[in-house]
Amino acid sequence: MRTTSRGLIAAFALTPLLAGCFAPSDNDAGGGAGSNGRLRIALAIPPVQALSPYSNDATVLSKLSVAEGLTVLDKNGAAAPALAKSWKQDNATTWTFELRKAEFQDGTELTAKAVVNALDHAGAAKPKPRVLSDVTLTAKADDADTVTLTTKSPDPVLPLRLASPAMAILSAKAYAQDGKVSPVGTGTGPFRITKLSGKSAATLDRFDGYWGGKAKARGIDVTWIPDGTARANALRGGEADIAEWIPTSQAKLLAAGTRHVVSSVRTDSLILNTGKGVFTDPGLRAAAREAVDGTDLVDSVFGGYADRAQGLFGPAVPWAADLRVPVTGRAGAAPRARVEAETKGRTVRLAAITNRAELPEAATVLQQRLEKAGFKVKLDVREYTQMEADLLAGRYDALVFSRVTLLDTGDAVAYLASDFTSDGVYNIARLKDPEVDKAIRAAAAESDPDRRHEKIMKAEAEILRTDAVVPLVHEKVVQGVATDVDGVVLDPRERSLVDLDTHLK
């Protein structure tokens, strides 16, 4: 199998093979599943909001090459042309983008008016997409193929921001009056969604009107399989051509030619709720941090497919290690006697999602460590789709979570702003710390790339000082790919999986 890295791009028991889960699409003229040039893909996390780009579903649209933004990230993480063929910065807050000639999958033309409509809907979405949590964006059509974008304050990484899957440009048909957004048949990518079957399956056909040329695969049949062992079984049994996020416990059971390891920008952490409950107390947060710090999860849980966390950013973020700032000013850890006294009659509700098989096992290890430190802990393990609303509402005390730190923009500031600023739209830790806000704002305002990286790492140190998040490991993602598949995209940012070149041999 040839792979590309281009930027265009709680159950542990063995489960039965999912025979028949990849049924032939209605467009197959005969043959079995996967025949006639169609790819069968097993994805891990079922749609939360019917593949709305304003939810965590957005990455599915980029993984499957359904929708595009004005820009895209190249293999080095720089902004490259997508629906915009070029752009220039007019002044500190104003940018002009020239559009390429393209059409939407419903047959309508890509115009400046359509781009403005899409960006206006993204800005008005509630909640806002994470990528817009720290910026106010205004779009104006200058003529049929020129768009001017203005930000309220200088945004030196706007082209990177526009590459976010959440900033996908869809046709006018996608946007309903009730605020719902549907990418079914409304994107611009080489594959068009023709059918979405709730949270279980989707059918995609090749879009022959794609501006970049015809895809080599005739279509894609997607099945969401939350259980990691079942995904691995689907690949082993020939039920899937591609299976993402193979659990590390299953990785070595795959044939060597079907197991592909990617050093990911994904960091797994223990997130503590600083807004209410037990962990509003900095001393108790520090006690929790000391209890789990040094936990040997790399080998015991991840089977060696991870690196022990050094901070929020791991080896897949190459500039982070040399710029890391020592963490100072942390609260002292409460001793066991104080932990027991302060938490008497109170239970720490520790959450973990099942969609990444290692997280519930890691949560069990952390539960034992926290109880040894004097906390009483109750585990709550569910699929992410069943848990997201409670997480965002602050109904948990702690969460074992896996986060792709450079997913939203390719620029770390967007991740820090959405997850750790006082008004961040994905602030699960409910952190409100003026020094953290100040450090992140300073990084956001910096236009020089090297100095921006330095300020990002200063912000990392400020965040870690609060003990709102305790990094555990930096993951290596295992992707399962059948040997008769060519051109799968192995992307450290986990935004891309298939593109124009992905096909059955």
C-alpha positions in Angstrom: 0.0 0.0 0.0 1.2 3.5 -0.9 0.3 6.2 1.6 0.4 10.0 1.2 0.7 12.7 3.8 -0.5 15.6 1.7 -2.4 18.4 3.3 -5.3 18.4 0.9 -6.2 16.7 2.2 -16.6 0.6 27.3 -16.0 -2.7 25.8 -12.7 -4.6 25.8 -14.0 -8.1 25.1 -13.6 -9.5 21.6 -16.7 -8.8 19.6 -18.1 -10.8 16.7 -17.2 -9.8 13.2 -19.8 -7.4 11.8 -20.8 -9.4 8.8 -22.9 -7.6 6.3 -22.4 -4.1 7.9 -20.9 -2.8 4.7 -23.8 -3.6 2.4 -23.4 -2.7 -1.3 -24.8 0.8 -2.1 -27.9 1.3 -4.2 -25.6 2.3 -7.1 -23.7 -1.0 -7.2 -24.7 -3.0 -10.3 -23.6 -6.2 -8.7 -20.8 -7.9 -6.9 -20.1 -7.9 -3.2 -19.4 -5.1 -0.7 -16.5 -3.0 -1.8 -16.9 -4.0 -5.5 -16.9 -1.6 -8.5 -14.3 0.6 -7.0 -16.1 1.6 -3.9 -14.2 2.0 -0.6 -15.6 0.6 2.7 -14.5 2.7 5.7 -15.2 2.0 9.4 -15.1 5.3 11.4 -15.1 5.5 15.2 -17.3 8.3 16.5 -20.9 8.5 15.2 -22.2 11.8 14.1 -23.3 14.1 16.9 -25.2 16.6 14.8 -25.9 15.0 11.4 -22.4 15.9 10.2 -22.9 19.6 10.8 -19.6 21.4 10.3 -20.2 23.4 13.5 -19.9 20.3 15.6 -17.1 17.7 16.2 -18.6 16.0 13.0 -16.7 18.6 10.9 -13.6 16.4 10.7 -15.6 13.7 8.9 -16.3 16.1 6.1 -12.5 16.7 5.6 -11.5 13.0 6.2 -13.8 11.9 3.4 -13.1 14.8 1.1 -16.7 16.0 1.1 -16.3 19.7 1.8 -13.5 22.4 1.6 -12.7 25.8 3.0 -11.0 28.7 1.3 -7.7 27.3 2.3 -6.2 24.0 3.4 -3.1 23.0 5.3 -0.2 21.6 3.4 2.1 18.8 4.8 4.1 21.4 6.7 1.1 22.9 8.3 1.1 26.1 6.2 -2.0 27.5 4.5 -2.3 26.5 0.9 -5.0 27.3 -1.8 -8.3 25.4 -1.8 -11.5 27.2 -2.9 -9.4 30.4 -2.8 -6.7 30.4 -5.4 -4.9 33.3 -3.8 -5.1 35.9 -1.1 -3.3 38.9 0.2 -3.3 40.9 3.5 -4.4 44.5 2.9 -3.7 45.7 6.4 -3.6 44.3 10.0 -7.3 43.4 9.9 -8.3 43.1 6.3 -7.6 40.3 3.8 -8.7 39.8 0.2 -9.3 36.3 -1.3 -9.7 35.5 -5.0 -11.9 32.4 -5.6 -11.2 29.7 -8.1 -13.8 28.5 -10.6 -15.7 25.7 -8.9 -19.2 24.4 -8.3 -21.1 22.9 -5.5 -22.3 19.3 -5.6 -25.9 20.5 -6.1 -24.9 22.1 -9.4 -24.8 25.8 -8.2 -21.7 27.9 -8.8 -19.1 28.9 -6.2 -19.4 32.7 -5.9 -18.3 35.3 -3.5 -21.9 35.7 -2.4 -22.0 32.0 -1.5 -18.8 32.2 0.4 -20.1 35.2 2.4 -23.3 33.3 3.1 -21.4 30.3 4.5 -19.0 32.4 6.6 -21.9 34.5 8.0 -23.7 31.3 9.1 -20.5 30.0 10.8 -20.2 33.3 12.7 -23.8 33.2 13.8 -23.8 29.6 14.8 -24.7 28.8 18.5 -22.5 27.7 19.9 -19.8 29.2 17.7 -17.4 26.8 16.1 -14.3 26.4 18.2 -12.1 28.0 15.5 -14.0 31.3 15.9 -13.9 31.4 19.7 -11.3 34.1 19.7 -12.1 36.1 16.6 -14.9 38.2 15.1 -15.0 37.9 11.3 -16.9 39.9 8.8 -17.1 38.9 5.1 -18.0 41.0 2.1 -18.4 40.2 -1.6 -16.4 42.7 -3.7 -17.4 41.1 -7.0 -18.4 37.6 -8.3 -15.1 36.0 -7.3 -13.5 38.3 -4.7 -14.2 38.2 -1.0 -12.9 40.7 1.6 -12.6 39.4 5.2 -12.2 41.8 8.1 -11.4 40.8 11.7 -12.2 43.0 14.7 -8.6 42.8 15.9 -5.5 41.7 14.0 -5.5 38.0 13.2 -2.1 37.0 11.7 -3.1 33.4 11.1 -6.5 34.0 9.4 -5.5 31.8 6.4 -4.8 28.9 8.8 -8.1 29.5 10.6 -10.0 29.3 7.3 -8.5 25.8 6.7 -10.5 24.5 9.7 -13.1 21.8 8.8 -15.6 23.9 10.7 -15.1 26.7 8.1 -16.2 24.5 5.1 -18.0 26.4 2.4 -21.4 24.8 1.6 -24.0 25.9 -0.9 -27.0 28.0 0.1 -29.2 24.9 0.2 -27.2 23.6 3.2 -28.4 26.3 5.6 -31.9 25.9 7.0 -33.8 28.8 8.7 -33.7 26.9 12.1 -29.9 27.1 12.1 -29.3 23.5 11.1 -26.7 22.8 8.5 -26.6 19.8 6.1 -23.6 18.8 4.1 -25.6 16.2 2.2 -25.0 17.1 -1.5 -23.9 20.6 -0.7 -20.1 20.5 -0.5 -17.5 21.1 -3.2 -15.2 18.1 -2.6 -14.6 15.1 -4.8 -17.0 12.9 -2.9 -20.7 13.8 -2.4 -22.9 12.5 0.4 -26.0 11.0 -1.1 -27.4 9.3 2.0 -26.9 9.7 5.7 -28.5 6.9 7.8 -28.7 8.5 11.3 -25.6 7.7 13.3 -24.9 4.4 11.7 -23.9 4.8 8.0 -23.4 7.1 5.1 -23.2 6.7 1.3 -20.9 8.9 -0.8 -20.6 8.9 -4.6 -17.8 10.4 -6.6 -18.6 14.0 -7.7 -17.5 14.2 -11.3 -17.8 18.0 -11.3 -15.0 18.5 -8.8 -12.6 21.3 -9.8 -9.6 19.2 -9.0 -10.4 16.3 -11.3 -12.1 12.9 -10.8 -11.4 10.8 -7.8 -10.0 7.3 -8.5 -12.5 5.7 -6.2 -16.1 5.4 -7.5 -17.6 6.1 -4.0 -17.3 5.4 -0.3 -19.6 3.4 2.0 -19.1 4.5 5.6 -20.2 2.6 8.7 -19.7 4.0 12.2 -18.5 1.3 14.6 -17.9 2.8 18.1 -16.2 -0.3 19.4 -12.6 -0.4 18.5 -12.3 -4.2 18.6 -15.2 -4.5 16.2 -13.5 -2.0 13.8 -10.3 -4.2 13.9 -12.4 -7.3 13.3 -14.1 -5.7 10.3 -10.7 -5.0 8.7 -9.3 -8.5 9.6 -12.4 -10.2 8.2 -12.5 -8.3 5.0 -15.6 -6.3 5.9 -13.8 -3.0 5.7 -11.0 -1.6 3.5 -10.0 1.1 5.9 -10.6 1.1 9.7 -9.5 4.1 11.7 -8.2 4.3 15.2 -7.4 0.6 15.8 -7.1 0.0 19.6 -3.5 -0.6 20.7 -4.6 -3.9 22.2 -5.6 -5.0 18.7 -2.8 -3.4 16.7 -0.3 -6.2 17.0 -3.1 -8.7 16.0 -3.3 -7.1 12.6 -1.1 -8.3 9.7 2.0 -6.1 9.5 1.0 -4.8 6.0 -2.3 -3.5 7.3 -1.0 -1.7 10.4 0.1 1.9 9.9 1.4 3.9 12.9 1.1 7.7 12.7 2.7 10.1 15.2 -0.2 12.3 16.1 -0.7 15.7 17.5 -3.3 14.1 19.8 -2.7 14.4 23.6 -4.6 12.4 26.2 -5.1 14.3 29.5 -7.0 14.3 32.7 -9.2 17.4 32.7 -10.4 18.8 36.0 -13.6 20.8 36.4 -12.4 24.1 38.1 -15.9 25.7 37.9 -17.7 23.6 40.5 -17.4 20.6 42.7 -14.3 19.1 44.3 -11.7 20.6 42.0 -12.5 24.2 42.5 -9.9 23.9 45.2 -6.4 24.3 43.7 -4.8 22.2 46.4 -7.1 19.3 45.6 -6.4 19.7 41.9 -2.7 19.6 42.7 -3.2 16.4 44.7 -5.0 14.9 41.8 -2.1 15.9 39.5 0.5 14.4 41.8 -1.6 11.2 42.1 -1.7 10.5 38.4 1.7 12.1 37.4 4.1 9.4 36.4 1.4 6.8 35.7 2.9 4.2 33.5 0.2 4.3 30.8 2.5 4.2 27.8 3.2 0.4 28.1 0.4 -0.8 30.4 -2.5 0.7 28.5 -1.1 1.9 25.1 1.1 -1.0 24.4 4.0 1.3 23.5 1.9 3.3 20.9 2.4 6.5 22.8 4.9 8.8 24.4 4.7 10.0 28.0 3.4 13.6 28.0 5.8 16.4 28.5 3.0 19.1 28.2 0.1 19.9 26.0 2.1 19.5 22.8 4.1 16.3 22.0 6.7 15.1 19.5 4.4 15.6 16.5 4.6 19.4 17.2 8.3 19.7 16.3 8.9 23.2 17.7 7.4 22.6 21.1 10.1 20.7 23.0 12.9 23.3 22.5 10.6 26.2 23.6 9.0 24.6 26.6 8.8 26.9 29.6 9.2 25.5 33.2 5.9 25.5 35.1 6.0 27.7 38.3 3.5 29.0 40.8 1.5 25.8 41.2 -0.6 25.3 44.4 0.8 22.8 46.8 -0.8 19.4 46.8 -3.2 18.7 49.6 -2.1 15.7 51.7 -4.3 12.7 51.9 -5.8 13.7 55.3 -6.9 17.0 53.9 -8.2 15.4 50.7 -10.3 13.0 52.8 -11.6 15.8 55.0 -12.4 18.2 52.2 -14.2 15.5 50.1 -16.0 13.7 52.9 -19.4 12.6 51.5 -18.5 13.8 48.0 -17.7 11.6 45.0 -15.6 12.5 42.1 -17.4 11.8 38.9 -14.8 10.7 36.5 -15.8 10.4 32.8 -14.2 8.6 29.9 -15.4 8.0 26.3 -15.5 4.5 24.8 -14.8 5.6 21.2 -11.0 5.4 21.9 -10.7 2.1 23.5 -7.6 3.0 25.7 -9.4 5.8 27.5 -11.7 3.7 29.7 -8.8 1.5 30.7 -6.7 4.6 31.4 -9.6 5.9 33.5 -9.6 2.8 35.6 -5.9 3.2 36.3 -6.4 6.8 37.3 -9.4 5.9 39.5 -7.2 3.6 41.5 -4.5 6.3 41.8 -6.9 9.0 42.8 -8.5 6.7 45.4 -5.1 6.0 46.8 -4.7 9.8 47.2 -7.9 10.0 49.3 -10.6 10.7 46.7 -13.8 8.7 46.3 -14.2 8.1 42.6 -17.1 6.9 40.4 -16.5 6.1 36.8 -18.9 7.1 34.0 -18.0 5.5 30.7 -20.0 6.2 27.6 -19.8 7.1 23.9 -18.8 10.7 23.2 -22.2 11.4 21.5 -24.0 10.5 24.7 -21.7 12.6 26.8 -20.9 15.8 25.0 -23.8 17.9 26.3 -22.9 17.0 29.9 -19.2 17.7 29.4 -19.9 21.2 28.0 -22.4 21.8 30.8 -19.8 21.0 33.5 -21.6 18.0 34.9 -18.4 16.0 35.5 -15.7 16.6 38.0 -13.0 15.0 35.8 -12.6 13.7 32.4 -10.0 11.4 30.7 -10.0 13.0 27.3 -8.1 12.8 24.0 -7.7 16.0 22.0 -6.1 16.7 18.7 -4.3 19.9 19.7 -3.8 21.3 16.1 -7.1 20.1 14.6 -9.0 23.4 14.4 -6.5 25.6 12.6 -3.1 24.0 12.5 -2.2 26.9 14.8 -2.1 26.0 18.5 -3.6 29.3 19.7 -7.1 28.3 18.5 -6.9 25.2 20.6 -5.7 27.1 23.7 -8.4 29.8 23.2 -11.3 27.4 22.8 -10.3 25.0 25.6 -8.8 27.3 28.3 -9.8 30.9 28.0 -12.6 32.2 30.2 -15.1 32.5 27.3 -13.7 29.5 25.3 -16.5 27.6 23.6 -14.9 24.2 24.4 -13.7 25.0 27.9 -14.6 21.7 29.5 -12.3 22.5 32.5 -14.4 25.7 33.0 -11.2 27.5 33.6 -11.3 31.3 34.4 -7.8 32.5 35.0 -6.8 36.1 34.1 -3.1 35.2 33.6 -4.1 32.3 31.3 -6.3 34.6 29.3 -3.6 37.3 29.1 -1.0 34.8 27.9 -3.2 33.3 25.2 -4.2 36.8 24.0 -0.5 37.7 23.7 0.2 34.6 21.6 -2.9 35.4 19.4 -1.6 38.9 18.7 1.9 37.8 17.6 2.5 37.7 13.9 6.1 36.5 13.8 6.0 32.7 13.7 8.9 32.0 15.9 7.8 34.5 18.6 4.3 33.2 18.3 5.6 29.7 19.1 7.5 31.1 22.1 4.3 32.8 23.4 2.3 29.7 22.9 4.6 27.8 25.1 4.4 30.5 27.8 0.7 30.1 27.6 1.1 26.3 28.0 3.0 26.9 31.2 0.3 29.2 32.6 -2.4 26.7 31.8 -0.4 23.8 33.4 0.1 26.0 36.5 -3.6 25.9 37.2 -3.8 22.1 37.1 -7.0 22.4 35.2 -5.5 19.8 32.8 -2.9 17.1 33.5 -1.3 15.8 30.3 -0.8 12.0 30.3 0.4 10.7 27.0 1.0 11.8 23.4 -0.7 9.2 21.2 0.5 7.3 18.2 -2.5 6.5 16.1 -2.9 3.1 14.5 -4.8 3.1 11.2 -5.9 -0.1 9.6 -5.7 -0.3 5.8 -6.2 -3.4 3.7 -3.3 -4.4 1.4 -5.4 -3.8 -1.7 -6.0 -0.1 -0.9 -3.7 2.5 -2.4 -3.2 6.2 -1.5 -4.7 6.4 2.0 -3.7 9.7 3.7 -1.8 9.2 7.0 -2.3 12.6 8.6 -0.8 13.5 12.0 -3.5 16.1 12.4 -6.2 13.5 11.7 -8.1 15.8 9.3 -7.6 13.7 6.2 -8.0 10.0 5.3 -9.0 9.7 1.7 -8.4 12.0 -1.3 -8.5 12.0 -5.1 -5.9 9.2 -5.2 -7.3 6.8 -2.6 -8.6 3.7 -4.4 -8.7 -0.1 -4.5 -5.9 -1.6 -6.6 
